Structure formats: C-alpha cells, structure tokens
Amino acid sequence: MRSARPVGLFLSAIAVLLWAYGLTRWQPLTEPLGPWSEHLPGNNAYWARDLRFMAIMAVPLGLVLAGRGRARWSGPAVVLGGCWVAADVAIDRADPIGVDATVLLAVAGCAVLGVVAAILLWWERRTPPAWEPGTPPAGDRRVLTGAACVAGVLTLVAAGMESPTDREPELNQGALTTGALLVALAVGAALAAAPARTRARVGLAAGLIVAALLGVGLVRAVAPSERLLPEAALGAVLLTGVTLLAWDWPGGRPIWRHHALAALIALVGPLLFLVAIGITMIFTLPIGPAFTALAGNSPIHAADSDLLVSLAGLIAGLGVALLLARPSVEDRRRLR
C-alpha cells in the first residue's frame, strides 16, 4: 500500500498528541484527594493511565504500518514504545498539568517521533529492500497482520474502559478517541498486508472502519454491566474484517471456510485471553501496583485490584495474532 508510510506516521503523531493530552488533562482527574485509607482509589481508578498507555502502544503500531512491516522499522518501533512507557512513568511522577504542559509534551513527543522516523528513513534509503514496492514478502505481511490484530484487541479494551463512577465525560471522550485511533491502525495495517490493493479490498476497508466505529460507540452507549455482548460483536466484526483484508484471495475470492474459523476465533478469543491474562496479573504478577508506585500515585484499596488492562490487552492481542496473523494459504495450512 503506497499510502502506508504517510498514514502510519500521521496516526503515530495523533497518538503522541493523545498521549500528551491524556497525561496533562485526564490523568490529574484520577489522582486521589488524600493519602488516608478511606480515600484510597478503587477498581479502574487510573483509567487515564490505561488510555494513555494504549496511545503509547499506538505509536509503534503506526511505525510498523509506516515501515510496511519491515524488521528495520518494527524492531526500533518496539524499543521506542518501551522507552516511551518508562518516560511516561517518570513524567507522571512529576504531575504535569495545564495547557503549557500539554503543548510542551506534545511538541517534545512529536520531535522524538520525527527524529526516529528520519533515522529509519535514512537507514532505509541507504539499504533499500530487495523486493519491489507493492509485493511485500510473507514475513512482512505477517507482521502487519499481527499489528492489525493487536490494534483490534486494544480497540475492545479502549471501548470497554471503566472508572469507579463511569460518569466522567472525559472517560467517554478518551475511550472513543483512543478506540477510533486503534480502529484506523487495525484497518490500515490489514490493508497494507494485503497482496494487492484492489477496489474490493478498499471498499471493504471503508465499510469496516464505519462498522467498527459504530461498534465502539455502541459499547460506550450501554451500561458497563451490559457491554460483554457488544464487545464480543465488535471484536468479531473488526478481527474478521482484518482477515478478509489481509489474507490471500485465491482465484479472486476469499476462502470462506477459513474466514468462518477466523470469525469464531475473533468472537471468543480476545475475551478469553483478556480474562485469563487479567486473572494471572491480579493473583500472580501484580504489575499494576508496581506502575502505580513508580508513578508516585496512591495504591488501590486492598479490597479492590489494580489491573493494568492496557498491558493485558497488548498480551491478548499478541495471542490473537499468533492465531490470525497468517495471511497466506500456506501459513494457515501449517496449523493443521
């Protein structure tokens, strides 16, 4: 996809702006009023942190799209994402707030992104790929399809984000904005993984974006206790659409039995992965409390749990990618 590079860099830049806004405008809303035990925060209290971490994850996903799945872009993108999370924790500890802080972090973040992109572009021009544009190798297609799967699962997490009260207008704004960004990344990466950008695939991509955005809005419109079925439906539509966009169409038509199996995986896989990983993180790997302490924030009340749902979404997305990031027929035959 010729437009993959500008689209990927643009979406990464949008993610940087969303991260800066979330850190300086939404994060202060989740800070507790005092250190006393009766005021300790409860479940999902640090929802702004999870939305912000998903914006950070969107930055390397955009770079993977910009690099069309090549290792010389994907590797540095993952390293950048890890470094960005560490920088976020340090900045969060300083409690930045206000318009000036938002602008400063946005400019600094875009500058970092620009420098990394410039270095990767220079590296690519110095050692151009051995294949012709428009015919990406199988490995790069798998990386792009995997990135689309990760973005798709993170979309479900963003759409279903909760808070202790679920009455903050900023929560809905953040969830909808983050979800829309991740939808664009999922569809963009899937289309870039396609063996050819045909009119049918472009039309399917446009329809998938509209359907997924409506799905994100539907999840946000219902009460938190009633979101399970809309989230499962959103995951089924978005991830099945990813496979329709990215996978081969032998003879010009999809292999419908393969996509039927993909639809089943997309329907139940993300939620099963999220539940299993969430339980593991609560009882075995208390990563959330560690991040809360590093950021200098008050711990979650002992009766509740401090679950880093953004990280759970990332791991669940990688798990789904292991099953669905198989764009060629030969890839899928190896599962038999």
C-alpha positions as MATLAB code, in Angstrom:
seq = 'MRSARPVGLFLSAIAVLLWAYGLTRWQPLTEPLGPWSEHLPGNNAYWARDLRFMAIMAVPLGLVLAGRGRARWSGPAVVLGGCWVAADVAIDRADPIGVDATVLLAVAGCAVLGVVAAILLWWERRTPPAWEPGTPPAGDRRVLTGAACVAGVLTLVAAGMESPTDREPELNQGALTTGALLVALAVGAALAAAPARTRARVGLAAGLIVAALLGVGLVRAVAPSERLLPEAALGAVLLTGVTLLAWDWPGGRPIWRHHALAALIALVGPLLFLVAIGITMIFTLPIGPAFTALAGNSPIHAADSDLLVSLAGLIAGLGVALLLARPSVEDRRRLR';
ca = [
       0.000    0.000    0.000;
       1.696    3.176   -1.222;
      -0.031    5.367    1.340;
       1.092    3.172    4.261;
       4.036    5.417    5.129;
       2.230    8.785    5.424;
      -0.813    7.165    7.037;
       1.303    5.313    9.599;
       3.350    8.392   10.512;
       0.201   10.521   10.727;
      -1.517    8.050   13.058;
       1.632    7.836   15.217;
       1.641   11.634   15.505;
      -2.032   11.620   16.509;
      -1.181    9.033   19.169;
       1.567   11.328   20.518;
      -0.894   14.222   20.817;
      -3.423   11.957   22.534;
      -0.744   10.793   24.960;
       0.260   14.351   25.870;
      -3.354   15.395   26.395;
      -4.118   12.325   28.494;
      -1.094   12.843   30.728;
      -1.788   16.514   31.473;
      -5.582   16.729   31.275;
      -7.087   13.326   32.089;
      -4.535   11.880   34.492;
      -4.999   14.667   37.114;
      -8.705   13.780   37.238;
      -7.845   10.308   38.563;
      -5.480   11.444   41.322;
      -6.859   10.741   44.841;
      -7.856   13.571   47.156;
      -5.668   12.493   50.053;
      -3.477    9.751   51.496;
      -5.984    8.497   54.048;
      -7.040    4.880   53.802;
     -10.747    5.693   53.435;
      -9.943    7.734   50.321;
      -7.782    5.149   48.583;
      -8.927    4.633   44.965;
     -10.811    1.540   43.825;
     -11.128   -0.591   40.696;
     -10.326    1.146   37.408;
      -9.424    4.360   39.219;
      -6.445    5.001   36.944;
      -8.395    4.699   33.689;
      -6.474    7.666   32.249;
      -3.217    5.728   32.641;
      -4.572    2.816   30.605;
      -5.899    5.066   27.852;
      -2.533    6.815   27.788;
      -0.600    3.553   27.619;
      -2.758    2.463   24.684;
      -1.924    5.744   22.952;
       1.755    4.947   23.541;
       1.225    1.464   22.051;
      -0.343    3.120   19.019;
       2.909    4.966   18.303;
       4.957    1.818   17.432;
       1.938    0.310   15.677;
       1.886    3.360   13.415;
       5.607    2.988   12.779;
       5.135   -0.680   11.875;
       2.499    0.433    9.361;
       4.796    3.196    8.057;
       7.576    0.651    7.594;
       5.195   -1.808    5.887;
       6.121   -4.497    8.401;
       9.864   -4.492    7.742;
      12.118   -5.556   10.603;
      14.253   -2.418   10.329;
      11.159   -0.412   11.325;
       9.386   -2.893   13.601;
      12.333   -3.556   15.937;
      13.127    0.117   16.675;
       9.382    0.808   16.984;
       9.034   -1.735   19.796;
      12.099   -0.328   21.574;
      10.680    3.189   21.250;
       7.393    2.045   22.771;
       9.144    0.545   25.792;
      11.256    3.654   26.329;
       8.164    5.831   25.984;
       6.375    3.923   28.747;
       9.378    4.413   31.062;
       9.450    8.141   30.240;
       5.700    8.353   30.845;
       6.024    6.914   34.346;
       8.772    9.418   35.196;
       6.766   12.342   33.816;
       3.609   11.178   35.580;
       5.528   11.247   38.858;
       6.157   14.982   38.269;
       2.375   15.585   37.905;
       2.353   17.919   34.862;
      -0.895   19.827   34.387;
      -2.232   22.664   32.274;
      -2.128   23.857   28.684;
       1.574   24.742   28.783;
       2.487   21.229   29.893;
       0.248   19.735   27.207;
       1.882   21.772   24.454;
       5.398   21.090   25.767;
       4.879   17.322   25.911;
       3.142   17.245   22.527;
       5.979   19.151   20.855;
       8.648   17.061   22.573;
       6.879   13.806   21.710;
       6.419   14.760   18.049;
      10.082   15.795   17.906;
      11.165   12.389   19.204;
       8.884   10.659   16.731;
      10.242   12.817   13.916;
      13.853   12.045   14.791;
      13.187    8.292   14.957;
      11.286    8.355   11.657;
      14.051   10.393    9.995;
      16.710    7.905   11.146;
      14.662    4.956    9.899;
      14.044    6.642    6.545;
      17.757    7.386    6.166;
      18.606    3.792    7.041;
      16.104    2.510    4.516;
      17.398    4.712    1.699;
      20.944    3.604    2.452;
      19.997   -0.093    2.220;
      16.860   -0.376    0.073;
      14.792   -3.594    0.264;
      15.450   -6.350   -2.230;
      11.797   -6.645   -3.285;
       9.706   -4.366   -5.448;
       7.150   -1.988   -3.891;
       3.670   -3.474   -3.809;
       4.896   -7.037   -3.334;
       5.847   -7.345    0.361;
       7.376  -10.655    1.450;
       5.433  -13.123    3.555;
       7.243  -12.222    6.784;
       6.373   -8.533    6.497;
       2.751   -9.398    5.745;
       2.606  -11.477    8.916;
       3.998   -8.578   10.963;
       1.415   -6.182    9.515;
      -1.426   -8.622   10.120;
      -0.193   -9.186   13.681;
      -0.089   -5.420   14.266;
      -3.676   -5.204   12.988;
      -4.730   -7.946   15.431;
      -3.057   -6.177   18.358;
      -4.740   -2.885   17.436;
      -8.065   -4.698   17.105;
      -7.910   -6.241   20.577;
      -6.763   -2.941   22.091;
      -9.819   -1.356   20.468;
     -12.023   -3.623   22.587;
     -10.121   -2.654   25.736;
     -10.392    1.060   24.975;
     -14.092    0.830   24.138;
     -14.864   -1.019   27.367;
     -12.782    1.176   29.691;
     -14.462    1.825   33.035;
     -13.947    4.050   36.084;
     -15.212    3.849   39.679;
     -18.163    6.142   38.808;
     -18.424    5.816   34.993;
     -19.830    9.343   34.965;
     -16.767   11.287   33.822;
     -17.390   12.883   30.403;
     -13.622   12.774   29.850;
     -13.706    8.974   30.117;
     -16.131    8.686   27.215;
     -14.142   11.218   25.193;
     -10.885    9.378   25.835;
     -12.322    5.926   25.151;
     -13.976    6.994   21.899;
     -10.903    8.867   20.650;
      -8.486    6.079   21.543;
     -10.803    3.457   20.094;
     -11.128    5.377   16.819;
      -7.343    5.706   16.542;
      -6.864    1.974   17.095;
      -9.573    1.125   14.550;
      -7.735    3.187   11.948;
      -4.471    1.411   12.768;
      -6.071   -2.039   12.611;
      -7.696   -1.442    9.234;
      -4.663    0.385    7.823;
      -2.241   -2.376    8.821;
      -4.560   -5.086    7.472;
      -4.927   -3.313    4.134;
      -1.155   -2.838    3.921;
      -0.737   -6.593    4.470;
      -2.952   -7.427    1.503;
      -1.155   -8.947   -1.506;
      -2.821   -6.333   -3.739;
      -4.894   -3.228   -3.063;
      -7.961   -3.948   -5.189;
     -11.124   -1.876   -5.356;
     -12.973   -4.600   -3.437;
     -10.480   -4.519   -0.577;
     -10.533   -0.721   -0.389;
     -14.325   -0.736   -0.259;
     -14.245   -3.426    2.419;
     -11.753   -1.345    4.435;
     -14.014    1.710    4.288;
     -17.032   -0.310    5.381;
     -15.064   -1.970    8.163;
     -13.959    1.394    9.554;
     -17.551    2.638    9.637;
     -18.853   -0.576   11.243;
     -16.065   -0.659   13.852;
     -16.525    2.991   14.797;
     -20.251    2.409   15.217;
     -19.384   -0.617   17.355;
     -17.106    1.442   19.603;
     -19.883    3.992   20.034;
     -22.395    1.239   20.840;
     -20.143   -0.239   23.520;
     -19.765    3.187   25.137;
     -23.528    3.810   24.933;
     -24.555    0.827   27.058;
     -24.024    0.370   30.781;
     -20.746   -1.290   31.869;
     -22.609   -4.378   33.079;
     -24.131   -4.862   29.616;
     -21.015   -4.437   27.462;
     -19.933   -8.077   27.123;
     -22.039   -8.932   24.074;
     -21.390   -5.634   22.215;
     -17.650   -6.017   22.864;
     -17.678   -9.606   21.592;
     -19.596   -8.495   18.497;
     -17.163   -5.623   17.915;
     -14.212   -7.984   18.181;
     -15.806  -10.481   15.801;
     -16.540   -7.828   13.168;
     -13.208   -5.999   13.411;
     -10.885   -9.008   13.581;
     -12.788  -10.993   10.961;
     -12.594   -7.911    8.764;
      -8.848   -7.809    9.358;
      -8.521  -11.349    7.997;
     -10.696  -10.536    4.970;
      -8.466   -7.576    4.172;
      -5.068   -9.140    4.842;
      -5.434  -12.773    3.792;
      -4.963  -14.118    0.279;
      -7.939  -14.460   -2.062;
      -7.025  -17.408   -4.340;
      -8.826  -17.013   -7.625;
     -10.025  -13.552   -6.604;
     -12.318  -14.805   -3.818;
     -11.808  -15.435   -0.072;
     -11.678  -18.989    1.213;
     -14.851  -18.668    3.237;
     -14.309  -21.700    5.474;
     -11.001  -20.189    6.648;
     -12.696  -16.900    7.454;
     -15.536  -18.702    9.239;
     -12.972  -20.253   11.581;
     -11.323  -16.844   11.953;
     -14.702  -15.366   12.892;
     -15.108  -17.952   15.653;
     -11.627  -17.140   16.988;
     -12.379  -13.417   16.752;
     -15.646  -13.850   18.651;
     -14.340  -15.726   21.688;
     -10.535  -15.455   21.546;
      -9.953  -11.855   22.689;
     -12.269  -12.072   25.693;
     -10.877  -15.449   26.786;
      -7.322  -14.141   26.511;
      -8.230  -10.957   28.420;
      -9.890  -12.869   31.256;
      -7.033  -15.369   31.592;
      -4.355  -12.679   31.491;
      -6.288  -10.430   33.885;
      -6.624  -13.211   36.464;
      -2.922  -14.018   36.124;
      -1.916  -10.387   36.593;
      -4.128   -9.954   39.648;
      -3.064  -13.052   41.538;
       0.419  -13.872   40.223;
       2.044  -10.832   38.566;
       0.977   -7.599   40.313;
       2.291   -5.328   37.574;
      -0.369   -2.661   38.083;
       0.622   -1.845   41.694;
       4.267   -1.598   40.610;
       3.450    1.015   37.972;
       1.240    2.880   40.447;
       4.077    3.037   42.966;
       6.653    4.092   40.370;
       4.397    6.945   39.274;
       4.046    8.135   42.884;
       0.284    7.550   42.989;
      -1.760    6.190   45.883;
      -2.215    2.400   45.913;
      -5.572    0.845   45.115;
      -7.695   -0.102   48.122;
      -6.924   -3.582   49.452;
     -10.478   -4.751   48.722;
     -10.035   -3.958   45.016;
      -7.479   -4.756   42.329;
      -5.031   -2.620   40.385;
      -5.183   -4.221   36.937;
      -3.203   -2.729   34.080;
      -5.801   -3.532   31.425;
      -3.783   -1.886   28.641;
      -0.962   -4.384   29.159;
      -3.482   -7.226   29.345;
      -4.896   -6.015   26.027;
      -1.446   -5.933   24.450;
      -0.653   -9.503   25.519;
      -4.114  -10.699   24.452;
      -3.607   -9.032   21.084;
      -0.319  -10.867   20.621;
      -2.079  -14.122   21.496;
      -4.782  -13.485   18.894;
      -2.059  -12.547   16.395;
      -0.471  -15.979   16.821;
      -3.717  -17.477   15.536;
      -4.822  -14.958   12.909;
      -1.616  -13.378   11.575;
      -1.394  -15.932    8.762;
      -2.202  -14.036    5.563;
      -1.065  -16.684    3.062;
      -2.776  -20.015    2.463;
       0.498  -21.797    3.266;
       0.616  -20.093    6.679;
      -2.818  -21.412    7.567;
      -2.081  -24.920    6.332;
       0.758  -25.179    8.840;
      -1.845  -25.036   11.650;
      -3.302  -28.365   10.573;
];
